[in-house]
Amino acid sequence: MPTPAIAANAYAALAQLRDQSASLGRDAAAPEGGVNFGSVLKDVMANVTAVGRKSDTQANAVAMGKANMVDVVTAVAESETAIQALVSVRDKVIAAYEEILRMPI
């Protein structure tokens, strides 16, 4: 069973990744009329962190008898979907980076 310490460590790791991704946007200028990758990544990381915190809040509320189990299951499912999407995007970015490395110069 997840403990508050595990959740706190996970949120700290996500916050650290979000802070590191903020530096990506400073290095590259956004194209005209567009957004830069760093700001999009920062927003996504903040959203995943918020969804995870909502899930933990709902789980704590049901443990204290103040929430409905359906709300908890919904929050956990949203959190799982957000994390799966984030991992999928990360895998695609890594695959693209590896493909660029294999390109002949």
C-alpha positions as CSV (number, residue, x, y, z in Angstrom):
1,M,0.0,0.0,0.0
2,P,1.4,3.4,-0.9
3,T,2.5,5.5,2.0
4,P,2.6,9.3,2.3
5,A,6.4,9.2,2.1
6,I,6.3,7.3,-1.2
7,A,3.8,9.8,-2.6
8,A,5.9,12.7,-1.4
9,N,9.0,11.3,-3.0
10,A,7.1,10.8,-6.3
11,Y,5.9,14.4,-6.3
12,A,9.4,15.6,-5.5
13,A,10.8,13.7,-8.4
14,L,8.1,15.1,-10.7
15,A,8.8,18.6,-9.5
16,Q,12.5,18.1,-10.1
17,L,11.8,17.0,-13.7
18,R,9.5,20.0,-14.2
19,D,12.2,22.3,-13.0
20,Q,14.7,20.7,-15.3
21,S,12.4,20.9,-18.2
22,A,11.9,24.6,-17.6
23,S,15.5,25.1,-18.8
24,L,14.7,23.6,-22.1
25,G,12.5,26.5,-23.0
26,R,15.2,29.1,-22.2
27,D,17.7,27.7,-24.7
28,A,15.5,27.5,-27.8
29,A,13.3,30.3,-29.0
30,A,9.8,29.6,-30.0
31,P,8.9,29.7,-33.6
32,E,6.8,32.6,-34.8
33,G,3.3,32.2,-33.5
34,G,4.1,28.9,-31.8
35,V,5.0,27.6,-28.4
36,N,8.3,26.1,-27.4
37,F,8.7,22.5,-26.3
38,G,10.0,23.4,-22.9
39,S,6.9,25.3,-21.9
40,V,4.6,22.5,-23.2
41,L,6.6,20.0,-21.2
42,K,6.5,22.1,-18.1
43,D,2.7,22.4,-18.4
44,V,2.2,18.7,-18.9
45,M,4.4,17.8,-15.9
46,A,2.4,20.3,-13.7
47,N,-0.8,18.7,-14.9
48,V,0.4,15.2,-14.1
49,T,1.5,16.3,-10.7
50,A,-1.8,17.9,-10.0
51,V,-3.8,14.8,-11.1
52,G,-1.6,12.7,-8.8
53,R,-2.2,14.9,-5.9
54,K,-5.9,14.9,-6.5
55,S,-5.8,11.1,-6.5
56,D,-3.9,11.0,-3.2
57,T,-6.3,13.5,-1.7
58,Q,-9.3,11.4,-2.7
59,A,-7.6,8.2,-1.3
60,N,-7.0,10.0,2.0
61,A,-10.5,11.3,2.2
62,V,-12.0,7.8,1.6
63,A,-9.7,6.4,4.3
64,M,-11.2,8.9,6.7
65,G,-14.7,8.1,5.6
66,K,-15.3,11.5,3.9
67,A,-15.4,10.5,0.3
68,N,-17.2,8.1,-2.1
69,M,-15.2,5.1,-3.4
70,V,-16.3,5.9,-7.0
71,D,-14.6,9.3,-6.7
72,V,-11.4,7.6,-5.6
73,V,-11.5,5.1,-8.4
74,T,-12.1,7.8,-10.9
75,A,-9.2,9.9,-9.6
76,V,-6.8,7.0,-9.6
77,A,-7.8,6.1,-13.2
78,E,-7.2,9.7,-14.3
79,S,-3.8,9.6,-12.6
80,E,-2.9,6.3,-14.2
81,T,-4.0,7.5,-17.6
82,A,-2.0,10.8,-17.3
83,I,1.1,8.9,-16.2
84,Q,0.8,6.4,-19.0
85,A,0.5,9.2,-21.5
86,L,3.5,10.9,-20.1
87,V,5.6,7.7,-20.3
88,S,4.4,7.2,-23.8
89,V,5.5,10.7,-24.9
90,R,8.8,10.2,-23.1
91,D,9.4,7.0,-25.0
92,K,8.6,8.7,-28.3
93,V,11.0,11.5,-27.5
94,I,13.8,9.1,-26.6
95,A,13.1,7.1,-29.8
96,A,13.3,10.2,-31.9
97,Y,16.5,11.3,-30.2
98,E,18.1,7.9,-30.8
99,E,17.0,8.1,-34.4
100,I,18.7,11.4,-34.8
101,L,21.9,9.9,-33.3
102,R,21.9,7.2,-35.9
103,M,21.7,9.7,-38.8
104,P,24.9,10.0,-40.8
105,I,26.6,13.3,-40.8
